[in-house]
Amino acid sequence: MQKKPRLLVTRHMPVNVTARIRRDYDATLNSTDRIMSPEELVSAAEGMDAMMICGSEKITPALLDALPDSVRIIATFSVGYEHIDVAAAKAHGVTVTNTPKVLDAAVAEVAMLCLLGAARRGHEGQTLVREGKWASWTSTMLLGKQVSGARLGILGLGGIGQAVAAAARGFGMQVHYHNRNRLPQDEESGARYHATAAELFAVSDFLSISCPSTDETRGMVNADLIGQMPDGAVIVNTARGDIINDGDLIAALESGKLFAAGLDVFANEPKLDPRYRTMENVFVLPHLGSASVETRDAMGYCCLDNLDAFFQGKPCLTPL
């Protein structure tokens, strides 16, 4: 009987995904779900053929140097891969895969939740009700910004951005976008392309960030670009927290330049800038973009499909 591949799984996985892991792999699971240090990762990987990781594990050149040669593939339970030095992995002969497309719809749903929560003052409304401070109805209570008919700028019209655009059209929003390269017309679905980020920000009553975190995009949403936006605009981020300059965003929210923000991701999460916690015009979530049962299962299955293919000598489905 052929031996099962030895797999290190660094974090807890959904029940259905774990069942498949146990069935098909000689797996070592992280029973505590505690984030392991680099030294602990290297020790746990001893004798392993593969690793299934999350964004919490930083795969650096130093860690790759220290990993045992037995590890030949790393599957990350995420679409983003800024936590992995892919070039260094390739130099070590290690295959890396991610989980694109399967989470587009779920993240788009949370983007719309953040957009609506920010625009219609969801945090303040919840606080009134939960703290027993809702005294009566008035015609001027918690007036927000109407979404219908407004201009939505999408920074990064990839799979997630396109799903956000489709949802936004259901609210009658006018969709604009900026990418490094314009999409083919049939993929734009009527969205208007802007060749520069400044042009996009200038026409965005609402801005949804859907681009990956790269050297070019980190800190990109700063005072200069925010200053291009219409007064009273709303910024939504479901991509990566480090794309926003926190100090500049907070200053714009405090000054009234921006009406509100809806944030599902943060730089250095969960150790976010503490000022966000006390700002009434910020609707916040704890990185829930892909957090549906269906999507988290699909992400796990995508990881395992890649691992299955690799150990069967077939091409991986979503290699980096």
N, C-alpha and C positions, 0 to 999 in steps of 0.2 A: 504494500500500500504506500502510495506516494506521500511523503511528509507534507504537512501544511506549512505554508510560509510563516515565518515568525514575525509578528507585527506588534510594535509598541504603539499604544493609543494613549496620547498624553493627557486627554481630558475626558470627562464623562460624555457619552453620546446618547442620543435618544434610544428608547427601549427597543424599537424595531431595528435600528441600526446595530445596536449592541448584540442582538440576537443573531444577526447575519455575521457579524465579526466572529462571535464564538463558534458559529457553525463552520466557517470556511478558513479560519486562521488559528494558528497557535499564538494566541494573543496575550499580551501583558497589558492590563488595564490599570489606570490610575484610580485606585479605590477612593481616594480623598478628594479628587478633583482640584487639588491644590496646584498652583502654577509651579512647575519645577525650575530650579536654577539651572544654568548651563551645565554645571558640574553634575547635577542629578540627571539631566537629560542624557549626557554622555554615558554615565554609569548604567542607566536604565536601557540604553540602546545596545549594550554589549550583547553580541550574539544575535541581534535582530537583523532581519532581511529588509524591513520597511518600517516607516514611521507614519502615523496618521496624527497630524498636529492641528492646532488652531492658531488664530492670530496672536494668542498670548505667548507663543513660543518664538523666540527670535533666532532664526537660522543664519548666523553670521559666518564670515570666513573663518574666524577663530574656532567656532563650534564645529564647523565642517572639518577643519584640520584635526579636531580631537575625536570625531565620531569614528566608530569602528568601521573597517572597510566592508564589513558584511552588509551595511545599510546601503541599498542600491536605489531606493525610491522613497520620496517624501510626498505624501498626499495631504494638502492643506484643506481643512474644512472651512473654506471661505472662498469668495471670488477675488477679494483683494489679496495681494501677495507682497506688500511692501515690507512685511516682517521676514522675508526670505531674500537672501542674496542669490538670485537665480543664476547669475553668471558664475559665481564661485561654486555653486552646486554642480553646474555643468562641467566646470574645470575638474571637479572631483569625480566626475562620472556618475553623479547622482541625478536621477530623473525627478522632476518636480511637476505636480499637477494641482489644479485648483477646481472650483465648482462654479463656472459661469452659467448664466442663463436660467438655472433652476430657481433662482431667488428673485428674478426681475419683478414679478407681479407682487410678491410679498413686500419688497422694499418700496415699490411704488405706492402700495396701500398706506404704508407708514409715512411716506413723504406727503401724501394728501392729508393724513391725520395731523401731521405737524403743521402743514399749511393752513388747514381749517382751524386747528386749535390756536394757532398764533393770530390768524386774521379775526377770529370771532371771540377772542379773549377767553379761551377755554380754561386756562389756569385760574384766572380771577373768578370765573363763574363757579368752578368746582369749589374754590375756597369759600365763597359766600355760602354755598349750600352746606358743605361739610362742617363749617365752623358755626353754623346757626346764625349767620349774619344777614341772611336774605330776609329783609323786613317786609317788602311789598314790591309790586310791579310798578315801574315808572317808564315813561316814554324815552328817557335818556340814559337808562341804566346800561352800562357796559357796551356802549356803541362800538362796533368793530368795523372792519373793512369788508366790503362785499367782494366775493371772489368772482362771481358770474360776470363775464364780459371783460375782466381785467386781463392785462398782458402778463404772461408767465414766461420768464426767461429760464432756460435750462442750460446749465453749464456742464456739457458732456452728454450728447445725445446718443449714447450707446444703448445697450439692451435695457438697462434700468431707466435711463432717461426717456427712451421711447415709450416704456410702460407708463411713466409719469405723464408724458404728453397725452397718451390715450385716455388716461383717467381725467386729466384736466379738461380735455375737450368735452367730456361729459358734463362739466360745469360751465360750458360755454366760454372757456378761456381762450385767448389768442396766444398761440405758442410760438416762441422765438428760441433760437439756440445758437451756441458757439461751440465748435470743435476745432481742433487743429486743421482738419480737412473737412470740406463740405461733404455731406452724404449724397448718394445718388437720389434723384428726385423722388423715386418711388418709395424710398425709406423715410423721406422727410414727412410724408403724409400732410403736406400743407404747411409745415412749420417754416418760419422765415429764418434764413441763415444770416449770421453776422460774422464778418471776417475777424473781428477783434473782440476781446472780452469787454473792453470799454464800450463798444457799440452796443453789445448785449445789455450791459448793466444800465445803460442810458434809457432803454425802453422797457425795463423790467419793473412792473408794479409789484410783482412777486418774483423771487429768484430761487430756483431749486438747484442745489449742487449735487451732481451725479457723476462727477469725474473721479478717476482714481487719484490716490496720493502718489505723486512723483516729485522728482527734484524741481520740475517746472511748476507744479501746482501747489506745493506746500507754502502756506502763507499768502497765497495769491489773492484771497478775498481780504483786502486791506483798506485802509482809509482812502486811498486814491480811487479805487474802483467803487467802493461804497459811496463816495462823494459824487460819482457819476449818476447814481440812481435817483429816480423821482423822490421828492420828499414824502415821507410816510410810507415807504416801501417795506416789504417783508422779506426776510431771508430764511430759507429752509435748508437744512443740511442733513442728509441721510447717507453721505458718502464716507468721508473720513474727517475727523475733527481738526487735523493739522492743516487742512486747506484754508481754514479761517484764521486770521490774526485776531485772537481773542480780545486783546486790548482795544483794537480798532473797532471791532463789532460792538463791544460793550459801550464804548464812548458814543457811537452812533445811536445806540438804543437809549442811552441816558440823555442825550441832547435832543431827542425827538426827530433826528434825521430819519431814523427808521422807526416805523410804527411798532414792529414786533419781530421776533425770531422764533422759529420752531426747530429744535435741535434734538436729533437722536444720537449724535456722535460728538465726541469731544477730544481735544488733544489731551494726551496722558490719562485717558479714561482708565479706571473710574475716578481718578484724582483730577476732576475738572476744576477750572477756575471757580473758586467759591462764590464769586460775585453773581454767577448765574443763578445760584440757589435762592437769592433774595430779590431777584428782579421780576416784577409782576408781569412785564410784557415779554417774558420768555417762556415758551411752552417746551418742556423738556421731557425726554424719555431716555431710559437706560439701554441704548443700543438694541432696540427691538426690531430692526428692519426686517430680518429674515425669520423672526420668531413666531412662525406658525408650525403646527405639527407636520403638516404636509411638506412644507419647504425644508424644515430641518431634516426630515427623513430623506427628502430628495437630495440634499447636500451630502448626507452620509452615504447614500447609495452611489452618488457620483464618485466620491472618493473610492469606494469599494469596487466600482466598475473599472476605474483606472487601475487599481491594484490587481484585480482579477486579470485584466488584459495583459498587464506587464508580466505577471508570473506565468501566463500562458504563452508568452512569446509573441504577443500581438501588440500593435500600436496602441498607446494610451489614447483615451477619448479626448481629454482636455489637457495636453501637456503645455508647459510654459517654455 
